[in-house]
Amino acid sequence: MTALSLLDLAAYRAQRALDSVVLAQITWISAADPDPLRLRQTAARLAATRQLGRVVVPARVPGGRDHWGPLAAVPEVVVEDSPLDRAALLDWAEARAGVPIDAGHRPWHLAARPLTGGGHVATLVVSHALTDGIGLLNALAAEPPARQVPRHLPHRGVLPGLREALSGLPSGVRAALLAARRSGSPVAAPRCTRTRARAALATVDASAWRAASGGSSNALFLSIAGRVAVALGRVAADGRVLLGMPVNDRAAGDDVTANALTTVTVELPADRVDDLAYIRREVKKVLTTRSEPVTALLPIVPYLPRRALRPVALAALGGAGPVTSASHVGRLPAAVAGADLVFLNLGMQHPEGVAVPERVNAVCAESPQGTVALHVAAAIENPAPVRDALHAAVTSAGLAVRELW
């Protein structure tokens, strides 16, 4: 069995320290009726990929690394019978995002439901511990493997785990000493909320989007995400809007790494979120000056108990300020976007009533059928309607909203 990379291990154990699951979700809306056989074939194909055909197997000994093991069985596909009104499809997708997943047992699930008047909606919910958005799209577009995928978990005794823990101890000690030297730097406690995430989805004609973008789709999306952030009060004390922009670091052919990305922060004055030329310059500046990910402290992660990871995880999820995550997926491959409308979103599962860091996630994806989908989810104390904020942000950018949920 392959050990999780230290970065993947840190991300997974941080989620467990918060009793939470970070998830990625992709939803398709099609004019065709649901096809249960095709959905089951899709699930079987996904379960045969390296990204989704696995689970996390916990370390057997303290200091050991968690490992990747085979998915025991293809998750059952749920095809609901009762038709769903199209106006309620976002609520249904949100409800499916709340169906529990666990990277160690049932790391993803697929469901579909017919729509009133014809067509259907299908949604796939995946633990982010298995893969990030690009890895998920790669899995969806992957060809079926030529050989049968093993479903049994090979026996792994305690001795390999002990050797692993002992061999990693010197680097773990060095990381602990480095952490001790840095312990004088205060870490700001993030703002937390018990508020349920509220979501909105808007669609725009792709040709109009490209015309409005001036050649930079990413800058236009960041501008819209910035406008949403301002409307929701996600502005730092000094008047800056902080946009967390994931940058893909996945090497070609890498289907093992779960989270191959680095998030950089684009800082915009609140009164410049509509200036695309300024945003392009700021993005270029951030990308050309970004530093390598900080990995020096990661070797200590296997040795930390859950209670020690919790404050670090809270700080990492909450960030140093009111960051709005803005993920621009780009144009989806035809093999992934075989529907009239496709949208992606990020979410989190956690026990009811538990306080978690406030978050706003915005995701943009374009389907080959000519539609740009903008999804925003906000778990914040501000009661401002997310739907209104997204609609105003899109229209103020000179775009007409096709559909709004």
C-alpha positions as a Markdown table, in Angstrom:
| # | Residue | x | y | z |
|---|---|---|---|---|
| 1 | Met | 0.0 | 0.0 | 0.0 |
| 2 | Thr | 1.2 | 3.5 | -0.8 |
| 3 | Ala | 1.6 | 6.0 | 2.0 |
| 4 | Leu | -0.2 | 9.3 | 1.8 |
| 5 | Ser | 2.1 | 12.2 | 1.0 |
| 6 | Leu | 2.8 | 14.4 | 4.1 |
| 7 | Leu | 0.7 | 17.2 | 2.6 |
| 8 | Asp | -2.2 | 14.8 | 1.9 |
| 9 | Leu | -1.8 | 13.3 | 5.4 |
| 10 | Ala | -1.9 | 16.8 | 7.0 |
| 11 | Ala | -5.0 | 17.8 | 5.1 |
| 12 | Tyr | -6.8 | 14.5 | 6.0 |
| 13 | Arg | -5.9 | 14.5 | 9.6 |
| 14 | Ala | -6.8 | 18.2 | 9.9 |
| 15 | Gln | -10.3 | 17.5 | 8.8 |
| 16 | Arg | -10.5 | 14.6 | 11.3 |
| 17 | Ala | -9.3 | 16.9 | 14.0 |
| 18 | Leu | -12.3 | 19.1 | 13.3 |
| 19 | Asp | -14.7 | 16.1 | 12.9 |
| 20 | Ser | -15.4 | 17.5 | 9.5 |
| 21 | Val | -15.2 | 16.4 | 5.8 |
| 22 | Val | -14.2 | 18.8 | 3.1 |
| 23 | Leu | -15.9 | 17.7 | -0.1 |
| 24 | Ala | -16.0 | 18.4 | -3.9 |
| 25 | Gln | -19.3 | 18.1 | -5.8 |
| 26 | Ile | -20.1 | 18.1 | -9.5 |
| 27 | Thr | -23.7 | 18.2 | -10.7 |
| 28 | Trp | -25.1 | 17.6 | -14.2 |
| 29 | Ile | -28.5 | 18.7 | -15.5 |
| 30 | Ser | -29.6 | 16.9 | -18.6 |
| 31 | Ala | -32.6 | 16.9 | -20.9 |
| 32 | Ala | -32.6 | 13.1 | -21.1 |
| 33 | Asp | -34.4 | 10.8 | -18.6 |
| 34 | Pro | -32.2 | 9.2 | -16.0 |
| 35 | Asp | -30.5 | 6.0 | -17.2 |
| 36 | Pro | -29.8 | 3.8 | -14.1 |
| 37 | Leu | -27.6 | 1.3 | -16.1 |
| 38 | Arg | -25.4 | 4.1 | -17.4 |
| 39 | Leu | -25.2 | 5.6 | -14.0 |
| 40 | Arg | -24.1 | 2.3 | -12.5 |
| 41 | Gln | -21.5 | 1.9 | -15.3 |
| 42 | Thr | -20.2 | 5.4 | -14.5 |
| 43 | Ala | -19.9 | 4.5 | -10.8 |
| 44 | Ala | -18.0 | 1.3 | -11.7 |
| 45 | Arg | -15.7 | 3.2 | -14.0 |
| 46 | Leu | -14.9 | 5.8 | -11.3 |
| 47 | Ala | -14.3 | 3.0 | -8.7 |
| 48 | Ala | -11.7 | 1.6 | -11.1 |
| 49 | Thr | -9.7 | 4.9 | -11.3 |
| 50 | Arg | -6.7 | 5.5 | -9.0 |
| 51 | Gln | -8.3 | 8.7 | -7.6 |
| 52 | Leu | -11.7 | 7.3 | -6.6 |
| 53 | Gly | -11.0 | 3.6 | -6.4 |
| 54 | Arg | -9.3 | 3.9 | -3.0 |
| 55 | Val | -9.8 | 4.7 | 0.7 |
| 56 | Val | -7.6 | 5.9 | 3.5 |
| 57 | Val | -6.3 | 3.2 | 5.8 |
| 58 | Pro | -5.3 | 4.5 | 9.2 |
| 59 | Ala | -1.8 | 4.0 | 10.6 |
| 60 | Arg | -1.5 | 0.9 | 12.8 |
| 61 | Val | 0.9 | 2.6 | 15.2 |
| 62 | Pro | 1.5 | 6.2 | 16.6 |
| 63 | Gly | 3.9 | 8.0 | 14.3 |
| 64 | Gly | 3.0 | 5.9 | 11.3 |
| 65 | Arg | 1.6 | 7.2 | 8.1 |
| 66 | Asp | -1.9 | 6.5 | 6.8 |
| 67 | His | -1.9 | 4.6 | 3.6 |
| 68 | Trp | -4.1 | 4.2 | 0.4 |
| 69 | Gly | -6.0 | 1.0 | 0.3 |
| 70 | Pro | -8.5 | -0.3 | -2.3 |
| 71 | Leu | -12.2 | 0.7 | -2.3 |
| 72 | Ala | -14.0 | -2.4 | -1.0 |
| 73 | Ala | -17.0 | -2.1 | -3.4 |
| 74 | Val | -18.5 | 0.2 | -5.9 |
| 75 | Pro | -20.8 | 2.6 | -4.0 |
| 76 | Glu | -24.5 | 2.0 | -4.6 |
| 77 | Val | -26.0 | 4.5 | -7.1 |
| 78 | Val | -29.2 | 6.2 | -5.8 |
| 79 | Val | -31.9 | 6.9 | -8.4 |
| 80 | Glu | -34.9 | 8.6 | -6.9 |
| 81 | Asp | -38.3 | 8.1 | -8.3 |
| 82 | Ser | -40.2 | 11.2 | -7.5 |
| 83 | Pro | -39.7 | 14.1 | -10.1 |
| 84 | Leu | -38.0 | 17.2 | -8.8 |
| 85 | Asp | -39.1 | 20.7 | -9.8 |
| 86 | Arg | -36.2 | 22.4 | -11.7 |
| 87 | Ala | -36.5 | 25.4 | -9.3 |
| 88 | Ala | -35.5 | 23.1 | -6.4 |
| 89 | Leu | -32.5 | 21.3 | -8.0 |
| 90 | Leu | -30.0 | 23.4 | -6.0 |
| 91 | Asp | -31.7 | 22.4 | -2.7 |
| 92 | Trp | -31.6 | 18.8 | -3.8 |
| 93 | Ala | -27.9 | 19.0 | -4.6 |
| 94 | Glu | -27.2 | 20.6 | -1.3 |
| 95 | Ala | -29.2 | 17.8 | 0.5 |
| 96 | Arg | -27.1 | 15.2 | -1.4 |
| 97 | Ala | -23.9 | 17.0 | -0.2 |
| 98 | Gly | -25.1 | 16.4 | 3.3 |
| 99 | Val | -25.3 | 12.6 | 2.9 |
| 100 | Pro | -22.3 | 11.4 | 4.9 |
| 101 | Ile | -19.0 | 10.4 | 3.3 |
| 102 | Asp | -15.9 | 9.1 | 4.9 |
| 103 | Ala | -12.5 | 8.8 | 3.2 |
| 104 | Gly | -11.9 | 5.6 | 5.1 |
| 105 | His | -15.1 | 3.7 | 4.2 |
| 106 | Arg | -17.6 | 5.4 | 1.8 |
| 107 | Pro | -15.6 | 8.2 | 0.2 |
| 108 | Trp | -18.1 | 9.2 | -2.5 |
| 109 | His | -21.6 | 8.7 | -3.7 |
| 110 | Leu | -23.6 | 9.2 | -6.9 |
| 111 | Ala | -27.3 | 10.0 | -7.2 |
| 112 | Ala | -29.8 | 11.1 | -9.8 |
| 113 | Arg | -33.4 | 12.3 | -9.9 |
| 114 | Pro | -35.9 | 13.0 | -12.7 |
| 115 | Leu | -37.1 | 16.6 | -13.3 |
| 116 | Thr | -40.7 | 17.6 | -13.7 |
| 117 | Gly | -41.3 | 18.2 | -17.4 |
| 118 | Gly | -38.5 | 15.9 | -18.5 |
| 119 | Gly | -34.8 | 15.5 | -18.0 |
| 120 | His | -32.9 | 14.7 | -14.8 |
| 121 | Val | -30.2 | 15.9 | -12.4 |
| 122 | Ala | -27.3 | 13.8 | -11.2 |
| 123 | Thr | -24.7 | 14.7 | -8.6 |
| 124 | Leu | -21.4 | 13.2 | -7.5 |
| 125 | Val | -20.1 | 14.0 | -4.0 |
| 126 | Val | -16.4 | 13.1 | -3.2 |
| 127 | Ser | -14.2 | 13.5 | -0.2 |
| 128 | His | -11.5 | 16.1 | -0.8 |
| 129 | Ala | -9.1 | 13.7 | 1.0 |
| 130 | Leu | -9.2 | 11.5 | -2.1 |
| 131 | Thr | -8.7 | 14.2 | -4.8 |
| 132 | Asp | -9.0 | 17.9 | -5.6 |
| 133 | Gly | -11.1 | 19.3 | -8.4 |
| 134 | Ile | -8.6 | 18.7 | -11.2 |
| 135 | Gly | -8.0 | 15.1 | -10.0 |
| 136 | Leu | -11.8 | 14.6 | -10.0 |
| 137 | Leu | -12.2 | 15.9 | -13.5 |
| 138 | Asn | -9.3 | 13.6 | -14.6 |
| 139 | Ala | -11.0 | 10.6 | -13.0 |
| 140 | Leu | -14.3 | 11.4 | -14.8 |
| 141 | Ala | -12.5 | 11.7 | -18.1 |
| 142 | Ala | -10.3 | 8.6 | -17.6 |
| 143 | Glu | -10.6 | 5.6 | -19.9 |
| 144 | Pro | -11.7 | 2.3 | -18.1 |
| 145 | Pro | -8.7 | 0.3 | -17.0 |
| 146 | Ala | -7.8 | -2.8 | -19.1 |
| 147 | Arg | -7.5 | -5.0 | -16.0 |
| 148 | Gln | -9.7 | -5.8 | -13.0 |
| 149 | Val | -9.2 | -3.6 | -10.0 |
| 150 | Pro | -8.5 | -5.6 | -6.7 |
| 151 | Arg | -11.1 | -4.9 | -4.0 |
| 152 | His | -9.5 | -6.7 | -1.1 |
| 153 | Leu | -7.3 | -5.0 | 1.5 |
| 154 | Pro | -3.8 | -6.6 | 1.7 |
| 155 | His | -2.7 | -7.5 | 5.2 |
| 156 | Arg | -0.3 | -5.0 | 6.7 |
| 157 | Gly | 1.2 | -5.9 | 10.0 |
| 158 | Val | 2.5 | -3.7 | 12.8 |
| 159 | Leu | 6.2 | -4.0 | 12.0 |
| 160 | Pro | 6.1 | -1.9 | 8.7 |
| 161 | Gly | 4.3 | 0.8 | 10.7 |
| 162 | Leu | 6.9 | 0.7 | 13.4 |
| 163 | Arg | 9.8 | 1.0 | 10.9 |
| 164 | Glu | 8.0 | 3.9 | 9.2 |
| 165 | Ala | 7.5 | 5.7 | 12.5 |
| 166 | Leu | 11.2 | 5.2 | 13.5 |
| 167 | Ser | 12.6 | 6.2 | 10.1 |
| 168 | Gly | 10.6 | 9.4 | 10.1 |
| 169 | Leu | 11.5 | 10.3 | 13.7 |
| 170 | Pro | 14.6 | 12.4 | 12.9 |
| 171 | Ser | 12.8 | 14.6 | 10.5 |
| 172 | Gly | 9.8 | 14.8 | 12.9 |
| 173 | Val | 12.1 | 16.0 | 15.7 |
| 174 | Arg | 13.7 | 18.7 | 13.4 |
| 175 | Ala | 10.2 | 19.8 | 12.4 |
| 176 | Ala | 9.2 | 20.0 | 16.1 |
| 177 | Leu | 12.3 | 22.1 | 16.9 |
| 178 | Leu | 11.4 | 24.4 | 14.0 |
| 179 | Ala | 7.8 | 24.7 | 15.3 |
| 180 | Ala | 9.1 | 25.5 | 18.7 |
| 181 | Arg | 11.2 | 28.4 | 17.4 |
| 182 | Arg | 8.2 | 29.7 | 15.5 |
| 183 | Ser | 5.8 | 29.4 | 18.4 |
| 184 | Gly | 6.2 | 33.0 | 19.4 |
| 185 | Ser | 4.4 | 34.1 | 16.3 |
| 186 | Pro | 0.7 | 34.5 | 17.3 |
| 187 | Val | -1.9 | 32.8 | 15.1 |
| 188 | Ala | -5.1 | 34.8 | 14.8 |
| 189 | Ala | -8.2 | 32.8 | 15.8 |
| 190 | Pro | -10.6 | 32.5 | 12.9 |
| 191 | Arg | -14.2 | 33.7 | 13.0 |
| 192 | Cys | -16.4 | 30.7 | 13.5 |
| 193 | Thr | -20.0 | 30.1 | 12.8 |
| 194 | Arg | -22.8 | 27.5 | 13.4 |
| 195 | Thr | -24.7 | 28.9 | 10.4 |
| 196 | Arg | -25.7 | 26.4 | 7.7 |
| 197 | Ala | -24.1 | 27.2 | 4.4 |
| 198 | Arg | -26.3 | 29.1 | 2.0 |
| 199 | Ala | -25.8 | 28.6 | -1.8 |
| 200 | Ala | -26.6 | 30.3 | -5.1 |
| 201 | Leu | -26.1 | 29.3 | -8.7 |
| 202 | Ala | -26.1 | 31.6 | -11.8 |
| 203 | Thr | -25.6 | 30.7 | -15.4 |
| 204 | Val | -24.3 | 33.0 | -18.2 |
| 205 | Asp | -24.0 | 32.6 | -21.9 |
| 206 | Ala | -20.4 | 31.6 | -22.7 |
| 207 | Ser | -20.0 | 33.8 | -25.7 |
| 208 | Ala | -21.1 | 36.9 | -23.7 |
| 209 | Trp | -18.8 | 35.8 | -20.9 |
| 210 | Arg | -15.8 | 35.7 | -23.2 |
| 211 | Ala | -16.7 | 39.1 | -24.7 |
| 212 | Ala | -16.9 | 40.7 | -21.2 |
| 213 | Ser | -13.7 | 39.1 | -20.0 |
| 214 | Gly | -11.4 | 41.0 | -22.4 |
| 215 | Gly | -9.4 | 37.8 | -22.9 |
| 216 | Ser | -9.0 | 36.9 | -19.2 |
| 217 | Ser | -11.8 | 34.7 | -18.0 |
| 218 | Asn | -10.1 | 34.2 | -14.7 |
| 219 | Ala | -9.9 | 38.0 | -14.1 |
| 220 | Leu | -13.6 | 38.3 | -14.8 |
| 221 | Phe | -14.4 | 35.5 | -12.4 |
| 222 | Leu | -12.2 | 37.0 | -9.7 |
| 223 | Ser | -14.0 | 40.3 | -10.2 |
| 224 | Ile | -17.4 | 38.7 | -9.7 |
| 225 | Ala | -16.1 | 36.8 | -6.7 |
| 226 | Gly | -14.8 | 40.1 | -5.3 |
| 227 | Arg | -18.1 | 41.8 | -5.8 |
| 228 | Val | -19.9 | 39.0 | -4.0 |
| 229 | Ala | -17.4 | 39.2 | -1.2 |
| 230 | Val | -18.1 | 43.0 | -0.8 |
| 231 | Ala | -21.8 | 42.4 | -0.8 |
| 232 | Leu | -21.4 | 39.7 | 1.9 |
| 233 | Gly | -19.2 | 41.9 | 4.1 |
| 234 | Arg | -16.1 | 39.8 | 3.4 |
| 235 | Val | -13.7 | 42.7 | 3.5 |
| 236 | Ala | -10.6 | 43.0 | 5.7 |
| 237 | Ala | -10.3 | 45.8 | 8.3 |
| 238 | Asp | -8.0 | 47.8 | 5.9 |
| 239 | Gly | -10.6 | 47.7 | 3.1 |
| 240 | Arg | -9.0 | 44.8 | 1.1 |
| 241 | Val | -10.9 | 41.9 | -0.5 |
| 242 | Leu | -8.9 | 38.7 | 0.0 |
| 243 | Leu | -9.4 | 36.1 | -2.8 |
| 244 | Gly | -7.9 | 32.7 | -2.3 |
| 245 | Met | -7.1 | 31.4 | -5.8 |
| 246 | Pro | -6.1 | 27.7 | -6.1 |
| 247 | Val | -3.2 | 27.1 | -8.5 |
| 248 | Asn | -2.9 | 23.6 | -10.0 |
| 249 | Asp | 0.4 | 21.9 | -9.3 |
| 250 | Arg | -0.5 | 18.5 | -10.6 |
| 251 | Ala | 2.1 | 17.0 | -12.8 |
| 252 | Ala | 0.9 | 15.3 | -16.0 |
| 253 | Gly | -0.1 | 11.7 | -15.3 |
| 254 | Asp | -0.2 | 12.1 | -11.5 |
| 255 | Asp | -3.2 | 10.2 | -10.4 |
| 256 | Val | -2.0 | 9.4 | -6.9 |
| 257 | Thr | -1.6 | 12.8 | -5.2 |
| 258 | Ala | -4.9 | 13.8 | -3.6 |
| 259 | Asn | -4.4 | 17.6 | -3.3 |
| 260 | Ala | -1.9 | 18.9 | -5.9 |
| 261 | Leu | -2.6 | 22.6 | -5.5 |
| 262 | Thr | -1.3 | 25.7 | -3.8 |
| 263 | Thr | -3.6 | 28.6 | -2.8 |
| 264 | Val | -2.4 | 32.1 | -3.4 |
| 265 | Thr | -4.1 | 35.2 | -2.1 |
| 266 | Val | -5.0 | 38.0 | -4.5 |
| 267 | Glu | -5.6 | 41.2 | -2.5 |
| 268 | Leu | -7.8 | 43.8 | -4.1 |
| 269 | Pro | -9.0 | 47.2 | -2.7 |
| 270 | Ala | -12.8 | 46.9 | -2.3 |
| 271 | Asp | -13.2 | 49.8 | -4.8 |
| 272 | Arg | -11.2 | 48.1 | -7.5 |
| 273 | Val | -13.0 | 44.7 | -7.7 |
| 274 | Asp | -14.6 | 45.9 | -11.0 |
| 275 | Asp | -11.2 | 46.8 | -12.6 |
| 276 | Leu | -10.3 | 43.8 | -14.8 |
| 277 | Ala | -7.0 | 45.3 | -16.0 |
| 278 | Tyr | -5.9 | 45.9 | -12.4 |
| 279 | Ile | -7.0 | 42.4 | -11.4 |
| 280 | Arg | -4.9 | 40.9 | -14.2 |
| 281 | Arg | -1.8 | 42.8 | -13.1 |
| 282 | Glu | -2.3 | 41.7 | -9.4 |
| 283 | Val | -2.8 | 38.0 | -10.4 |
| 284 | Lys | 0.4 | 38.1 | -12.5 |
| 285 | Lys | 2.3 | 39.7 | -9.7 |
| 286 | Val | 1.1 | 37.1 | -7.2 |
| 287 | Leu | 1.9 | 34.2 | -9.5 |
| 288 | Thr | 5.4 | 35.5 | -10.4 |
| 289 | Thr | 6.3 | 36.1 | -6.8 |
| 290 | Arg | 4.7 | 33.2 | -5.1 |
| 291 | Ser | 6.9 | 31.1 | -2.9 |
| 292 | Glu | 7.2 | 27.3 | -2.7 |
| 293 | Pro | 4.7 | 25.6 | -0.3 |
| 294 | Val | 6.0 | 25.5 | 3.3 |
| 295 | Thr | 6.7 | 21.8 | 3.9 |
| 296 | Ala | 9.4 | 22.0 | 6.7 |
| 297 | Leu | 6.8 | 21.4 | 9.4 |
| 298 | Leu | 5.0 | 18.5 | 7.8 |
| 299 | Pro | 7.2 | 15.7 | 9.1 |
| 300 | Ile | 5.8 | 16.3 | 12.6 |
| 301 | Val | 2.2 | 15.6 | 11.5 |
| 302 | Pro | 2.3 | 11.8 | 11.9 |
| 303 | Tyr | 3.3 | 12.2 | 15.6 |
| 304 | Leu | 0.7 | 14.8 | 16.6 |
| 305 | Pro | -2.5 | 13.7 | 18.4 |
| 306 | Arg | -5.8 | 14.9 | 17.2 |
| 307 | Arg | -6.2 | 17.5 | 20.0 |
| 308 | Ala | -2.9 | 19.1 | 19.0 |
| 309 | Leu | -3.9 | 19.4 | 15.4 |
| 310 | Arg | -7.2 | 21.0 | 16.0 |
| 311 | Pro | -6.0 | 24.6 | 16.6 |
| 312 | Val | -3.7 | 24.4 | 13.6 |
| 313 | Ala | -6.6 | 23.1 | 11.5 |
| 314 | Leu | -8.9 | 25.9 | 12.6 |
| 315 | Ala | -6.3 | 28.5 | 11.7 |
| 316 | Ala | -5.6 | 26.9 | 8.3 |
| 317 | Leu | -9.3 | 26.7 | 7.4 |
| 318 | Gly | -10.1 | 30.2 | 8.8 |
| 319 | Gly | -7.1 | 31.9 | 7.3 |
| 320 | Ala | -5.5 | 35.1 | 8.4 |
| 321 | Gly | -8.5 | 37.2 | 7.3 |
| 322 | Pro | -11.9 | 37.0 | 5.6 |
| 323 | Val | -10.7 | 35.0 | 2.6 |
| 324 | Thr | -13.1 | 34.2 | -0.2 |
| 325 | Ser | -12.1 | 31.1 | -2.1 |
| 326 | Ala | -12.3 | 31.5 | -5.9 |
| 327 | Ser | -11.8 | 28.4 | -8.0 |
| 328 | His | -11.8 | 28.9 | -11.7 |
| 329 | Val | -12.0 | 25.4 | -13.3 |
| 330 | Gly | -12.1 | 26.6 | -16.9 |
| 331 | Arg | -13.7 | 24.9 | -19.8 |
| 332 | Leu | -14.7 | 21.3 | -18.9 |
| 333 | Pro | -13.6 | 18.4 | -21.1 |
| 334 | Ala | -16.4 | 17.0 | -23.3 |
| 335 | Ala | -16.0 | 13.7 | -21.6 |
| 336 | Val | -17.0 | 15.3 | -18.3 |
| 337 | Ala | -19.6 | 17.8 | -19.4 |
| 338 | Gly | -22.0 | 15.4 | -21.2 |
| 339 | Ala | -25.1 | 17.4 | -20.2 |
| 340 | Asp | -26.9 | 20.7 | -20.8 |
| 341 | Leu | -25.5 | 22.3 | -17.6 |
| 342 | Val | -22.7 | 21.3 | -15.3 |
| 343 | Phe | -21.6 | 23.1 | -12.1 |
| 344 | Leu | -19.1 | 22.3 | -9.4 |
| 345 | Asn | -18.9 | 23.4 | -5.8 |
| 346 | Leu | -17.0 | 22.9 | -2.6 |
| 347 | Gly | -18.5 | 22.1 | 0.8 |
| 348 | Met | -18.0 | 20.7 | 4.2 |
| 349 | Gln | -19.8 | 18.1 | 6.3 |
| 350 | His | -19.6 | 18.5 | 10.1 |
| 351 | Pro | -21.8 | 17.6 | 13.1 |
| 352 | Glu | -24.9 | 19.8 | 13.6 |
| 353 | Gly | -24.3 | 22.7 | 15.9 |
| 354 | Val | -20.5 | 22.6 | 15.8 |
| 355 | Ala | -18.8 | 25.9 | 15.2 |
| 356 | Val | -16.5 | 25.9 | 12.2 |
| 357 | Pro | -14.5 | 28.7 | 10.5 |
| 358 | Glu | -16.5 | 31.0 | 8.4 |
| 359 | Arg | -16.1 | 30.4 | 4.7 |
| 360 | Val | -17.2 | 31.6 | 1.3 |
| 361 | Asn | -16.5 | 29.4 | -1.8 |
| 362 | Ala | -17.0 | 30.5 | -5.3 |
| 363 | Val | -16.5 | 28.1 | -8.3 |
| 364 | Cys | -16.7 | 28.9 | -12.0 |
| 365 | Ala | -16.9 | 26.3 | -14.8 |
| 366 | Glu | -17.7 | 26.5 | -18.5 |
| 367 | Ser | -19.4 | 23.6 | -20.3 |
| 368 | Pro | -18.7 | 22.9 | -24.0 |
| 369 | Gln | -22.4 | 23.4 | -24.6 |
| 370 | Gly | -21.9 | 27.2 | -24.2 |
| 371 | Thr | -22.8 | 27.9 | -20.6 |
| 372 | Val | -20.7 | 29.3 | -17.7 |
| 373 | Ala | -21.9 | 28.2 | -14.3 |
| 374 | Leu | -21.1 | 30.3 | -11.2 |
| 375 | His | -21.7 | 28.7 | -7.8 |
| 376 | Val | -21.3 | 30.4 | -4.5 |
| 377 | Ala | -21.7 | 28.9 | -1.0 |
| 378 | Ala | -21.4 | 31.0 | 2.1 |
| 379 | Ala | -21.3 | 29.8 | 5.8 |
| 380 | Ile | -21.1 | 33.2 | 7.5 |
| 381 | Glu | -23.0 | 35.2 | 10.1 |
| 382 | Asn | -23.9 | 38.0 | 7.6 |
| 383 | Pro | -27.6 | 37.5 | 6.8 |
| 384 | Ala | -27.2 | 39.1 | 3.3 |
| 385 | Pro | -28.9 | 36.9 | 0.7 |
| 386 | Val | -26.2 | 35.0 | -1.3 |
| 387 | Arg | -28.5 | 34.7 | -4.3 |
| 388 | Asp | -29.0 | 38.5 | -4.4 |
| 389 | Ala | -25.3 | 39.1 | -4.0 |
| 390 | Leu | -24.4 | 36.7 | -6.9 |
| 391 | His | -27.1 | 38.2 | -9.2 |
| 392 | Ala | -25.9 | 41.7 | -8.5 |
| 393 | Ala | -22.3 | 40.8 | -9.1 |
| 394 | Val | -23.0 | 39.2 | -12.5 |
| 395 | Thr | -25.3 | 41.9 | -13.8 |
| 396 | Ser | -22.9 | 44.7 | -12.6 |
| 397 | Ala | -20.2 | 43.0 | -14.7 |
| 398 | Gly | -22.5 | 43.7 | -17.8 |
| 399 | Leu | -23.7 | 40.1 | -18.1 |
| 400 | Ala | -27.3 | 38.8 | -18.4 |
| 401 | Val | -28.2 | 36.0 | -16.0 |
| 402 | Arg | -29.8 | 33.0 | -17.9 |
| 403 | Glu | -31.0 | 31.1 | -14.8 |
| 404 | Leu | -30.7 | 31.8 | -11.1 |
| 405 | Trp | -31.2 | 29.5 | -8.2 |
